[in-house]
Amino acid sequence: MSESIEKSEWILIGQTAILLQEMQTSGFLKELDLNGHQIVLSYYDGQFGALNNKCNHMGAPLAKGILKKGCIECPWHYWQFDHKTGEAKNKSFEPLASHGGTVPHFPLKIEGDSLFIQLSQESLRQRPTYNAGSDLSREPQREPGPIRILGLSTTAMDKNHPRFSTSEELLKSALSKISNDDAVETKFLALSDLNFRHCEGFYSKSEKACTWPCSITKMDPADDMKHIYDNFVHWADVVIVSTPIRWGSASSLYYKMAERLNSIQNQITLKNRVLIKNKVAAFIITGGQDNIQAVAGQMLTFFGELGFVAPPFPLVGHSLGWSAEDMQHNMDYVKNSEYLHEQAVELIQRAVDLSKKMIN
């Protein structure tokens, strides 16, 4: 029997009772490979459904998703499609798309106790209707103007009851002094002022599920990580990151941000697309305990993996050491130390000097 004749006929999938028994352990979704067709078979409310296994959005395998009230929810970005018709049924894809389109479906029939499918009658895929893309997705291109310096504080802070931060103090002080130079433009951001979600593991599902802009940012317009992305990729020439030392590591907010920056690095992995070019990063690290070099090593490696380069002597560090617990004294010391404040200014100046060479 030729392949063309075979595809025009009803093809046996299996006995319904056996299929249902198998599908109970997989949430009533089953992946099928029939004559080269990748299909997700589903069962809900007494009815079988058969869809093309590729999600309309990024091509995720729908069989790996979840069946919810007659809709198959994509395992990557949560788009939902009617398990029989393939039509997008919810608005989880907003504001990315005004409609999720329709995934192709296949006719099914039951004869006796057997389930059959007709591959030749696969419906057409209706692509999603996408909204205007995020401005973040534009190609990075440096606009003419002075060297742009972003100061980023990663200290965790209670907005209603702020406290003194030694790392943030040195960063703000240095930015204030260097802003008098007409050849630079400065901006300060505190991660504690931004409301952004944790990385939710899209990369762990598949590297293709970790997109640029970040999948979360695409789906959630309230996610403030967009400000970090915009400044890192499109605005800043120099990024100065300040952090306290927390149990020998950078702050928890720093790591929360770093996980979300995987969407930048992943573009190199997937598409050989480097979003961070000719940009400089340097660091201010302070705390009541030692481990400055280990914290700096992680930050230098991570920012290097994003595409940043570091100036000579790329950090300012201060610590009272492991045995010193007089934090009030430490705050006074940093606040009044002309040496540390001067070192922070010189750090930024070294970063600016390197940036000028790279841009020119």
BELSULFEN-V749548 format. One record per helix or strand. SS is the DSSP state (helix for helix, strand for strand). FROM is the first residue (numbers start at 1). TO is the last residue. If there is no record, write none. Layout:
# BELSULFEN-V749548
((SS,FROM,TO) (SS,FROM,TO))
This chain:
# BELSULFEN-V749548
((helix,3,7) (strand,10,15) (helix,16,26) (strand,29,34) (strand,37,44) (strand,47,52) (strand,54,54) (strand,61,61) (helix,62,64) (strand,66,68) (strand,71,73) (strand,80,82) (strand,87,88) (strand,97,99) (strand,102,102) (strand,105,105) (strand,107,111) (strand,114,118) (helix,119,121) (strand,126,126) (strand,129,130) (helix,135,137) (strand,147,153) (helix,159,161) (helix,166,178) (strand,184,190) (helix,191,193) (helix,202,205) (helix,207,209) (helix,215,219) (helix,225,235) (strand,238,244) (strand,246,246) (strand,249,249) (helix,252,260) (helix,262,271) (strand,280,287) (helix,292,306) (strand,309,309) (strand,315,319) (helix,327,336) (helix,338,359))
